[in-house]
Structure formats: C-alpha cells, structure tokens
Amino acid sequence: MVTLFGSRMARPDGPSESRARSVATARHGCGPEEVSAAVSLAALAAIFGVLSPVRAQQIVQLKPGETMPSFEVASIREDLSGSYHSSISDNGDSYRIENVSLREVIMSAWGARTKSQVLGGPDQLMGERIDINARISEDDMARVKKLPPTDSRRQQYLMLQALLADRFHLKVHIESREMPVFALVLAKAGPKLHASAPAPAATDPQADKPKPHGDGIWMRNNSKHAELNGYRSTIDALASVLSDRPDTEGRFVINKTGLSGNYDYSLQWAPEYLSARVVNSSTSLADTGPSGPSLFTALEDQLGLKLESEKAPVEVLVIDHVEPPSAN
C-alpha cells in the first residue's frame, strides 16, 4: 500500500501533529504521544515540482484540451471515529481517504501545500471529516500505468477533483495572491549538510540488502521535541515538509538556497505549539516540558539554513460553491 499526502495526521488540537505531506510512502506511528513519518522524495517532486526562487508551486489543474478523468465508483461518508489519525492511501486501483477534513481533501486534490491556499467555503462544512473509498477502472488503470510517475500521479489528483465537483458540486477558481511566506536560505556560515552517497545500481548486490530506513524524510514528534531525518533528500522536499506547520505559522516555505542534489541530515527542535500546550496544562514544565531550540535556531545551528520572512505570489484556490455531498 502506498500512502498519499501524509498519513495519520494528528488533528491540531491533539497531543501531537505531523504535517509531512506527500504522494507516496508516509508512515506514522499510531500512539497519541508520538507520530513518525517517511516522505518519499519522488512523491514530493511529483506534487510540488521544482520550486521557483520567485514564485511558489503551481496548483494542479486541467490543461487545455485535456479530458477530465474520473473514478469508476466512489462512496463518501462522514467520519464518526473521533480519532486523531487521518490517512490518504493508494493501493493499486483503489483510493482511500480516512478521517480527513474536506478542506484538506481539496488541498490534496489540487496539490496545495498549505491551508492558506484554500480560501472560502462554509467553515463547518469545510471542517467536516470524511471517509472516501474510490476505485479506478481497469482500462484507466492500464492507461495510467503507462504514464511517467509525475503524470500518473497527476491523473489521480484530477480524478479526485472530478469526484469533488460531482458529489459536493464544488466550483473553484485559481488566483495568484501576494502572501507572507518563509524563504529557506543559506545561513551566513554556509550549509552544514552531507551529500548523499549515490544510490546503488539495480545490478549492485548492495541494492537488495535491507535498509534501516527508506529514502526520504522521516519525522517524529513527542511531548518534548520534534525530530526530522532526511536520507537522500532534496532541499525542495525539506521546504515542502516545513510548510503549513505551526512552527512556520502555517506559511508556504520556498527553497531559495540554490542547493541541488540529495543530502542526508538530521534536525531536532522543540516545537513552540508543544511548549504552549505544556505551559497551559497542570503538569510541571520541568517534568514534561519541551527541550531543545526552536525550529529557526535548529535550522541555522544544525543545517546551516535560515528561514526569512517575506512576501511572494502564491497560487490559491478560491471556493466559489460547495454543498454537502450527494447520496452514495
């Protein structure tokens, strides 16, 4: 099973939160105290492409002359689990969404990276958590399998867009708006990153050996600190994962480091939103409080990178019309 756009994402009011958002290979721990994730680099590239130093990534939309693909069959239900965990997964010809808000489903369908890119819609409806089960027809699946990975993934986004338009009567338009963002840049002392060793060739005996971790970005949050480990990871992928986090004020993060290639790195910090929860609780801060530097300090000290506040044009999705879903 391949997990899309992030898996088991804790709700903001839950005890932990992971905002790693990808189209493939995201795994999160199930316990309320800890969430871990692996983010596929190929998946992040498929969603976001290569980030421009001036303009944020483009929203996924139908091209002129292109036919809108659709799922063969789909069911939509309100999620009543009350769980903190959410997932969006792709298992061959089936597509499953569990306990995800309508706003986040729309984000996923158009490739938006932050909630601030989806504007409008009734708050109550947009916040409702839903389950979706959908299946791709055999003919469409055969066609999609022949496409390059980026194009095949894009077909799934468009299928989800078609489903939302059909069942929620969703109508949207795309605008470019100047918004506060964070630019990920090099710190004065320069980067502190280790270039990844080249991946072994398929004919290399080392290629078949089990690895302790997958390539990509793995995240872990608990009651005291957050940890992010990149293995053969791009800086574009890092910027993607840092977007829409409470630590970055939910902003879009744009890679302006000028760094290309893959890197191995580790980043540890004390998320500010965890600090606030502990301070407001009855538990002693000395006993359970977050430990470590802020994300901003950790980026500079540990990776030689900085987040700088600025404004940039960002493509946003404006909700013109949306209704509760029609019956299955």
DALIN-V122277 format. One record per run of one state. SS is the DSSP state (h for helix, s for strand, l for the rest). FROM is the first residue (numbers start at 1). LEN is the number of residues. If there is no record, write none. Layout:
BEGIN
ss | from | len
SS | FROM | LEN
SS | FROM | LEN
END
This chain:
BEGIN
ss | from | len
l | 1 | 1
s | 2 | 6
l | 8 | 27
s | 35 | 5
l | 40 | 1
h | 41 | 8
l | 49 | 24
s | 73 | 6
l | 79 | 8
s | 87 | 5
l | 92 | 2
s | 94 | 8
h | 102 | 9
l | 111 | 4
h | 115 | 3
s | 118 | 2
l | 120 | 3
h | 123 | 5
l | 128 | 1
s | 129 | 7
l | 136 | 2
h | 138 | 8
l | 146 | 3
h | 149 | 19
l | 168 | 3
s | 171 | 16
l | 187 | 7
s | 194 | 2
l | 196 | 9
h | 205 | 4
l | 209 | 7
s | 216 | 6
l | 222 | 4
s | 226 | 8
l | 234 | 1
h | 235 | 8
l | 243 | 3
h | 246 | 3
l | 249 | 3
s | 252 | 4
l | 256 | 7
s | 263 | 7
l | 270 | 2
h | 272 | 8
l | 280 | 5
h | 285 | 4
l | 289 | 6
h | 295 | 9
l | 304 | 1
s | 305 | 17
l | 322 | 7
END
